[in-house]
Each structure stands twice: as structure tokens, then as C-alpha cells.
Amino acid sequence: MRWEELSSTEFAHAVRETGVCVVAMGVLEKHSEHLPLGTDVLISHRAAVLASKLEPAIVFPPFYFGQIYEARCFPGTLTIKPSLLMELIEGVLDEIGRNGFKKIIIHNGHGGNCFLVKYLAQCSLWQEKPYSLYVQGEWLNAERKARWNSLLETKVHGHACECETSCLLAVSPELVKMDRVPATPAFNQGRTKHLPDSFSGIGWYSSFPDHYAGDARAASVVKGNALMGMIAESLAEFIKAVKADRVVPSLEREFFQRERDIRRNAEIPM
């Protein structure tokens, strides 16, 4: 069920029936020359909608705000000051919780958000909330990964590649411009390989300065439908597991009770 398509009365009923809201997070960024800026959200949001048909949940409207500072040098990229971005996301999650959801799932569709969404989950221990936050990890289990890989013809993937292009051909084919796919694949340029194992903000740009990683020439709608189906099935299983989970909410209550006990004991004069 899509949040924005429900009436107020329908929404209230759906909250009671499902108890789970899925937020598909992406960004607005360059995807080579053949895919639209909103590729990550278009794919992840569609996957969430498909998953909600397999395991009922409410899917939040497309969420385009995330970490994409490494693409600020390309037209169309939308970035938000780091501190404001955190406040924005927390504010949205709190509003979802205020609307009655006890469990919120983040389905991340953008690689550059990986550290961000995990940090958001860690930050949930700063202040007790009326909801529990779950971040979906790996999209696919070993069996689905094997099926996924068996469909692909290329070895290098990462951005606007065979995978993403195939998925968008299945989701919004009118937005894919296969005639603009680069004639040669994009490989890691390794411009910071002289450094020992490390991480830097410029790392992605140093490796893929044209915001293209892989080879999209082998993409097809048949592959895209199969890949989207696997993503949706995996997310539906995660939604079902979150619905049944009683451990995380219980542990959070225990954690914050102990935290309150510390504060209360600190106020007792010796």
C-alpha cells in the first residue's frame, strides 16, 4: 500500500492492520548518460511497493534525501547540509511514528547511504522512541545471489551498470536511453590505490569520475523483471520477520530502563 494513495480513514485502518512502514531511501544523482537522476529511488520504491503486495505494509512516498556529496560536481544532484540531513530524516521517522507505526523499515536503494542508515540505527539509542527502527541489510540471500549472478553477462557492477539498467528497464522503460549507454565499460581507475587500506570522501569519485561503474550494454527488461522480483521477495520476507519480532522492542525497553536507572541513581545524594 502506498501512503500517498490512501485516504485518511484507509490509512488509519492500514496502520492498525500492518503496523509496519517501509521507507525506500535513495538520492538524486547522475547515473551515467543513459539513466535518470532518480534511478535509485525509482527502483527501491517500486521494490517496496511490490513487496507490500506480498506482505502487507505501508510504503512511504519516494524519499530522495540521502548522502550523495560525492556527486555534487554533476548537474541535478541534490545534497543537504549533513546536520540538516540528519534532522530531516529523524523528523520524518518521528512523524511516521506519530502516525501510529511501532516498526519502521529502511530499505536502502543507494550505496552511498550505507554508512548513513547504519548510523541512523545507532542513533536510535540516543533517545527512546515510540517505534523501533530496522535497517534491511543484504537484499539477497545466497540462493538468490546465485540466481542473480546466473542472469548477468558482465562481471563488473556498481552504478548505472547491467543490474541497475535492467531494473529500470523493468520499472520505467521510457526513462532509459539505451542509445546513450557508453560504448566502453567503466572500471575502477584506482587513483588512490597507493594508499594502504583506507576510506576517504573522495574515494568513489577517484575510482569512477564519470559516475558510471560497469557495463550496461547487456541490460534487458527480462533480466530486470527477474531481478526486481528477487528484491521484492527478499524485502517481503524481511517485512514478515519484522512484524513477528518481539525481541528488538523488548531489548530497547530494557536498555532505556537501565539508562533511566543510571540517571535516577545519579540524583541520589550519598
N, C-alpha and C positions, 0 to 999 in steps of 0.2 A: 504494500500500500504506500502510495506517495503522499507525504504530509500535505503538500500544497494542493492536492486534488480532492481532499476530504472536506466535507462541511464540518462546522464546529461540533455538531452533535455526533456525526460519524467519527470524528477524531477522538472525542471523549470515550466513545464505545470501544474504539480500536486500542486505545491506551489500556483500558481495563482488560481487553481480551488478549493482548500480546505482551504488554509490559516492557517491550524492548524497542529501542530506536537505533537505527543504523545510520551513521554519518559517513558518507563516502567522501574522503578528502582528496583533493588534487590541487592543481595550481593552473595559472595561465602562463605558458612558456612556449618558446619556439620548439617545434618538432620537425627539424629539417625543413625541406621546402614543400613537402607533399601532404603534411598533416596539419590540422588546425591547432590553434593555441590551447584550446580546452580539451585536448585529447585525453589526458589522464582522468579528468572528471567525467567526460562522456563515457569512457569505458567503465570506470569504477562505479558510477551511479547506475548505469544500466545493469551491471552485475548485481548490485544490491537490490534493484527492483526485481530482477529475475529470481534472486534468492528468496525474496519476501513472498514470492508466489509458491515456492516450495516449502518454506517455513515462515508462517505469517509474522510480520514485523512492520513497523512504520519506518519508511525511508525518508530521511531529512532531505530537503531540497539540495540541488547541486551546490557543493561548497568549494569555492575556488581559492580560498585563502590558506596559504601554507608557506613553507620555506623554499624560496627559489631565487635567493640572492645571486647565485652563480649564473643566472641568465639575465641579469639587469642590463647587460650590454646589447640585448636584442629587442627590437621593437615588439610591442604588445605584451611584454612581461609585466605582471602586476606584483609588486612587493610592498610589504608593510613593515614599518619600523619594528624591530624584534620585540621590544617590550609591549608595544600596542598589539602585535600579533598574538602574543600570549594572552593578553587581557581579552581580546576579541574571541578567541577560541574558548577560553574559560567562560566568558559571558554567554556564549551560545550554548555550551554544555549545561550551564546553570539554568538557562531558560528551558532547555529540554527537560531537565529535572523538575523545574517548577510546574511544568505541564503534566506531571504525574509519572514520568518514567523512572523506574527504580534501577534500570540497567541500560547503559548506553554502549554501543559498539562502534569503534572507529575502524572502518575498512579503508585502508590507505592505498591510494592508486598512484602515488608519486614517490619514486625512490628517494628524492631529496627530503621527504618528510619523515624518513625512518627514525632518525635521531629525535626529531621533534615530538612525534607521537609517543615514543617511549618516555621522553622527559615529561610529557603531559601526564602519563600514567603515574610516574614517580611523584609528581607534584600533587596528586590526589591525596597524598598523605600529609600535606601541609595543613589542610583544613577539612574537617568532616563535612561530607556532602550527603544529601538525601538519596543519592544514587551511586551505583558502582560503575566504574569505567573499565571497559575491556578493549584492548587493542589486539586485533587479529594479527597473528604472526605470519608464518608461511601460508601462502594461498593454497598450495597443493601438497598433498602427502606424497610418499614415494611412488605409489602406484599411478597417481595422476601425473606426476612429473615424468614418469617413463612414457605414458601415453602422449603427453605434450611433446616431449622430445622426439618421439617417433613420427610426429606430423611435420616437423620442421626440416627444411632443406639447408639451412645455414647454421654456422657454428657460433658466430658472434652476435650477441644481443645486448640490448641496453636502453636504446632510445630511438623511437621512430623506426624501429627495426622490423623484421619479418613478423614478430609477435604482435607488437602494438599496431602495425599497419593492418594485419589480418583482422585483429579485434575490431578496429574502427571500420573496416570494410563490412563487418557484420552489423555494427551498431549504427553507423551513419555513412553509408557508402557515398552519398552525394558530397561529402566533405573531403573525401580522399582524392588526391590528384596523382594518380599513378604515373602520368606522363612527366611529372616533376621529380620522381624519385631519382636521386643521384646515380650516375652511371657506374660509379665505383663505390664499394662498401667503405665504411668508416671504421678504422681500427684505432686502438689506444695509441696515442702519439708518444706516450711515456716521457714527457718533457720534465718530469720531476723524479724520474727513476734513479737519479744519482743520490737521492736521499735514502737513509735507512727507513724501515717500516714506519710510516708516519701518516698524519692526516692534516690537510690544510684546506682552508676555504676555497682556494683557487684550484684545488685538485681536479675537480670534474672538468673545468674549463681547460686546464693544462692537458688533459687527456683527449677531450672531444671539443675543440674550439668552435666547431660549426653546429654544435648541439645535435649531433647525429651519431649514433653508435650501432653498427651492424649493417645489414644488407636487406632492404625492404623489397627488392625486386621479386622475391619468391612469395610474397604475401598473396593470400587469396581469401575470398569470402567463406569458402568451405572450411579452411583452417580456422578462420575467425569464429565461425559458429561453434566449432568443436572446442576451441579454447575458452570462449565465453561460457559455454555450458559447464566446463570443468570449474571455472572460477565461481560460478553461481552455486554449483553443487557444494563446493567446499565451504562457501560462506553460509549456505543454508545449514550445513552440519554444525558450524560454529554457533550460529544463532540458536539452534536447538540445544546445544550444550550450555550456552549462557543462560537460557531460560531455566534449565534444570539445576543450575549451580546454586548451592546454598552456602558453599564454603567461603567464597570471597566476601560476601556481605557479612557473614559471621565473624570472620577474621578482622574485618575493618571495624566492626563494633567493639571487638575485644581490644584492638590496637588503640582506638581513641579513648576507651575507658581507662586503659593503663596510662595514657597520656594525661587524661584529666586527673587521675590519682596522683601523678607526679606534681602537677600544678597545685592541687589541693594540699598535699603534704608539705610543699614548699612554703605554704602560707601559715603553717602551724608554728608558733614560736617555740623555741627549745628552752 
